[in-house]
Amino acid sequence: MSDLDAPTYRSPLLDLPGAVEGEGIDRGVAAHYGAISTEQRALEADKAFVDLSHRDVVTITGPDRLGWLHSLTTQAFEGLAPGTPTQALVLSPQGRVEHAFHGVDDGETFVAHTEPGQGATLASYLDSMRFMMRVEVTLATDAYAVLGLSGLGFAVVPRTELAAAPDTYGAAVGTWAWEALRIAAGVPRLGLDTDDKSIPNEYGWQYDASTGTPELMQAVHLAKGCYRGQETVARIHNLGRPPRRAVLLHLDGSAEHLPLHGSDVVLDGRRVGFVGSTARHHELGPIALAVVKRNVPVEATVVADGVAATQEALVDPEVGLHVRPAL
């Protein structure tokens, strides 16, 4: 997304003691409640939740909904059991990521949630693709609120129950805790860690049953039928290498600032990528997600917005070569 400012919204949980509101796309919910490292530990220990009620929610009902989503997205929805969390992408014909959403089906309705401000665009696209299918797409952000749970899981609750969430889920912690754990896990966020050229292979979103890819990244199923953009994903997975790759940057802790979102990643005076999300992790220290060119050596120290950083590979730069024919 080009505009990192979400629509105006204010969560009732901002009235809790110590709440400090987030900025940009995370405006409207708490960034923290005054104890940043403690909040991260509480979330890791499953003693807290994160208010993500600024995320947009889209519901999809109708008897054809799962087969229809199966045909439109990167995920395998056919046979999805009720209560099973999943995530999916919508790609352009060239295989670039246009939408990303998480969700769960309850047997009658698939409830999806996506980045703040992106729900209307996602709902509009899905609605335009209904044709004769028995499905109904509704932008339902006003009815539901998203909560972040331990292990980067989600819960979606009626928005009327948001203020009472601490009674059920434990202490409320801020988005800074969520972002630190997400970045440490190498999980990208659409619009913050991606750009308009991003393809799933650059982030390790693709998987099959034999890869052992972490569940958090399983958004692109490689053993399903065709969908828009599938040719690009399959070709790069099977025969080529992604032009770029996501990395976790371990930033120099002596620097006084975190790199700005979108700032250049530089190697030997040459721009080789861009910075996405940044955070201060309670164990790892300052970290960031970035995207760099495939040919950047993994062992090279790079500079991000003036801060030296070592790389931790999230995507193998040689992925695909295991099946590349010898020439």
C-alpha positions in Angstrom: 0.0 0.0 0.0 1.4 3.4 -0.8 -0.3 5.3 2.0 0.7 4.0 5.4 -2.0 5.9 7.2 -5.0 3.9 8.1 -8.5 5.3 8.2 -9.4 7.2 11.3 -10.2 4.7 14.2 -9.8 4.7 17.9 -10.0 1.4 19.9 -11.7 1.4 23.3 -8.6 -0.3 24.7 -6.7 2.9 24.3 -8.5 4.0 27.5 -6.5 1.3 29.5 -3.8 2.7 31.8 -0.5 3.5 30.1 -1.8 3.2 26.6 0.3 5.0 23.9 -1.3 5.1 20.5 0.5 3.7 17.4 1.4 5.7 14.3 0.8 5.4 10.6 -1.0 2.2 9.5 -1.2 1.1 13.2 -2.9 4.3 14.3 -6.0 3.8 16.4 -4.7 1.0 18.6 -2.0 0.9 21.3 1.6 0.7 20.4 2.4 -0.2 24.0 1.2 0.2 27.5 4.4 1.4 29.1 6.3 -1.9 29.5 7.7 -2.8 26.1 10.0 -5.8 26.9 7.6 -7.1 29.5 4.8 -7.0 27.0 6.8 -9.1 24.5 7.5 -11.7 27.1 3.9 -11.9 28.2 2.7 -12.4 24.7 5.3 -15.1 24.1 4.1 -16.8 27.3 0.5 -16.8 26.2 -0.5 -14.5 29.0 -1.5 -11.6 26.8 -3.2 -10.5 23.6 -2.7 -7.7 21.1 -5.4 -5.3 20.1 -5.4 -5.5 16.2 -9.0 -4.2 15.9 -7.8 -1.7 13.3 -7.5 -4.5 10.8 -10.2 -4.8 8.2 -12.6 -7.8 8.2 -14.4 -9.3 5.2 -16.9 -12.1 5.4 -17.8 -14.6 2.7 -20.9 -16.7 2.9 -22.7 -19.1 0.6 -22.4 -22.8 -0.3 -19.8 -22.2 -3.0 -17.4 -20.1 -0.9 -14.6 -22.5 -0.3 -14.4 -23.9 -3.9 -14.6 -20.3 -5.2 -11.8 -19.1 -2.9 -9.7 -22.1 -3.9 -10.0 -21.0 -7.6 -9.1 -17.4 -6.9 -6.3 -17.5 -4.4 -3.0 -19.2 -3.8 -4.4 -21.3 -1.0 -6.1 -24.7 -1.0 -9.6 -24.1 0.4 -11.4 -27.2 -0.8 -12.0 -29.4 2.2 -10.9 -26.8 4.7 -12.2 -28.0 8.0 -14.2 -25.5 10.2 -12.0 -23.8 12.8 -8.8 -24.3 10.8 -6.8 -21.0 10.5 -5.4 -20.3 7.1 -4.0 -17.5 5.0 -4.0 -16.7 1.3 -2.8 -14.3 -1.3 -4.4 -12.8 -4.4 -1.8 -12.4 -7.2 -1.7 -10.3 -10.4 -1.5 -12.1 -13.7 2.3 -11.6 -13.4 2.4 -13.3 -10.0 2.8 -10.1 -8.0 1.1 -10.0 -4.6 -2.0 -7.7 -4.6 -3.8 -8.9 -1.5 -3.0 -11.0 1.6 -5.5 -12.2 4.2 -5.8 -14.5 7.1 -9.1 -16.2 8.1 -11.1 -19.1 9.4 -14.3 -20.8 8.3 -17.0 -21.8 10.8 -18.9 -24.1 8.5 -21.1 -21.3 7.1 -19.0 -18.2 6.8 -15.3 -17.6 6.0 -14.2 -14.6 8.1 -11.1 -13.0 6.6 -9.0 -10.1 7.9 -6.4 -8.0 6.2 -4.4 -4.8 6.6 -6.0 -1.6 7.8 -7.6 0.3 4.9 -7.4 -2.7 2.5 -10.7 -4.4 3.3 -12.8 -2.4 0.9 -10.4 -3.1 -2.0 -10.2 -6.8 -1.2 -14.0 -7.0 -0.9 -14.5 -5.1 -4.1 -12.1 -7.5 -6.0 -13.8 -10.6 -4.6 -17.2 -9.3 -5.3 -16.3 -8.6 -8.9 -15.3 -12.3 -9.3 -18.5 -13.8 -8.1 -20.1 -14.3 -11.5 -22.7 -17.1 -11.0 -21.2 -18.5 -7.9 -23.4 -18.8 -4.8 -21.3 -16.5 -2.5 -21.8 -13.1 -0.8 -19.0 -10.8 0.1 -19.4 -8.3 2.9 -17.0 -5.7 4.3 -17.6 -6.4 8.0 -15.0 -4.4 9.9 -17.7 -2.6 11.9 -19.0 -6.0 13.2 -15.8 -7.8 14.1 -12.5 -7.0 15.9 -9.2 -8.9 15.4 -7.0 -9.9 18.3 -3.4 -11.1 18.1 -2.5 -14.2 20.2 0.6 -16.0 21.3 2.5 -17.7 18.5 1.3 -15.0 16.1 -2.2 -16.5 16.1 -5.4 -14.6 15.7 -8.9 -14.5 17.2 -11.8 -12.6 15.6 -14.5 -11.5 18.0 -17.7 -9.4 17.8 -16.6 -5.8 18.0 -19.1 -5.3 20.9 -16.9 -7.7 22.9 -13.6 -5.9 22.3 -13.6 -3.8 25.5 -14.1 -7.0 27.6 -11.3 -8.9 25.8 -8.9 -8.7 28.8 -11.3 -10.8 30.8 -10.9 -13.6 28.4 -7.5 -13.3 26.8 -5.4 -11.8 29.6 -3.5 -8.5 29.6 -3.6 -6.2 26.6 -0.2 -5.5 25.1 0.7 -3.2 22.2 1.5 -3.7 18.6 5.2 -3.1 19.2 5.2 -6.5 21.0 3.4 -8.1 18.1 5.7 -6.5 15.5 8.9 -7.5 17.3 7.8 -11.2 17.5 6.5 -11.1 13.9 9.7 -9.7 12.5 11.9 -12.1 14.5 9.8 -15.0 13.0 10.5 -13.6 9.5 6.8 -13.2 8.7 6.2 -10.4 6.2 3.4 -7.9 6.3 1.8 -6.8 3.0 2.6 -3.1 2.3 5.2 -2.8 4.9 7.6 -5.6 3.9 6.5 -5.8 0.2 6.3 -3.4 -2.8 4.4 -3.5 -6.1 7.0 -5.9 -7.5 6.8 -8.5 -4.8 6.2 -12.1 -5.7 5.6 -14.9 -3.1 8.9 -16.7 -3.8 10.9 -13.8 -2.5 9.3 -14.3 0.9 9.1 -18.0 1.2 5.3 -17.9 1.1 5.1 -21.0 -1.1 5.1 -24.5 0.3 4.2 -28.1 -0.2 3.8 -31.0 2.2 7.5 -32.0 2.0 9.3 -28.7 2.5 8.9 -28.3 6.2 8.2 -24.6 5.7 7.0 -23.0 9.0 3.3 -22.9 9.2 3.2 -19.2 9.6 4.5 -18.8 6.1 2.2 -21.3 4.4 0.1 -19.0 2.1 0.9 -20.5 -1.3 0.0 -24.1 -2.0 2.1 -25.6 -4.7 0.0 -28.8 -5.2 -3.3 -27.3 -6.3 -4.8 -26.2 -9.6 -4.4 -23.0 -11.5 -5.1 -19.5 -10.2 -4.1 -16.1 -11.4 -0.3 -15.7 -11.2 0.3 -19.4 -10.6 2.6 -19.8 -13.6 5.1 -17.3 -12.2 5.2 -18.9 -8.8 5.6 -22.4 -10.2 8.2 -21.5 -12.8 10.5 -19.7 -10.3 10.0 -22.5 -7.7 10.8 -25.3 -10.2 13.3 -23.8 -12.5 14.6 -20.5 -11.4 15.6 -18.3 -8.5 13.6 -15.4 -7.2 15.1 -12.0 -8.2 15.2 -10.8 -4.6 15.0 -12.5 -1.2 13.7 -11.5 2.2 16.2 -11.3 5.0 16.2 -10.7 8.8 18.6 -7.9 9.6 20.4 -7.9 12.9 21.1 -4.2 13.4 24.0 -2.6 15.2 22.7 -2.0 18.7 24.9 1.0 19.2 23.0 3.1 16.7 20.5 5.5 18.2 17.8 5.0 15.6 16.0 2.3 13.8 16.1 2.5 10.0 13.1 4.3 8.4 10.6 2.2 6.6 11.5 2.1 2.9 15.1 3.3 3.4 17.8 1.8 1.3 19.9 -1.2 2.1 23.4 -0.5 0.8 26.4 -2.8 0.1 29.7 -1.3 -1.0 28.0 2.1 -1.7 25.4 0.5 -4.0 21.7 0.2 -3.3 20.8 -3.5 -3.1 17.3 -3.5 -1.4 14.9 -1.8 1.0 14.0 -1.9 4.6 10.5 -3.0 5.6 9.5 -3.3 9.3 11.7 -2.6 12.2 11.5 -3.3 15.9 13.5 -3.7 19.2 13.3 -7.3 20.3 13.6 -8.1 24.0 16.3 -10.8 23.2 17.6 -10.1 19.7 17.9 -6.4 20.1 17.2 -4.1 17.1 16.0 -6.1 14.0 14.4 -5.5 10.7 12.9 -7.3 7.7 14.4 -6.3 4.4 14.3 -7.4 0.8 17.7 -7.6 -1.0 18.8 -8.7 -4.4 19.4 -12.4 -4.8 23.1 -12.0 -5.5 23.9 -10.2 -2.3 26.2 -12.6 -0.3 24.4 -13.8 2.8 27.5 -13.3 4.9 27.9 -9.7 3.8 27.4 -6.9 6.3 25.1 -4.3 4.8 24.1 -0.8 5.8 20.4 0.2 6.3 19.7 3.9 6.7 23.2 4.4 8.1 23.0 1.4 10.5 25.3 -1.6 9.9 23.5 -4.9 9.9 24.2 -8.6 9.4 21.8 -10.8 7.5 19.9 -13.9 8.5 18.6 -15.7 5.4 14.9 -16.3 5.3 14.8 -17.4 1.6 17.5 -19.6 0.1 19.1 -17.6 -2.7 19.6 -20.8 -4.6 16.0 -22.0 -4.3 14.9 -23.8 -7.4 18.4 -25.0 -8.4 17.6 -28.5 -7.0 15.6 -29.1 -10.1 17.4 -26.9 -12.6 18.5 -29.0 -15.6 22.2 -29.2 -16.1 23.2 -27.4 -19.3 
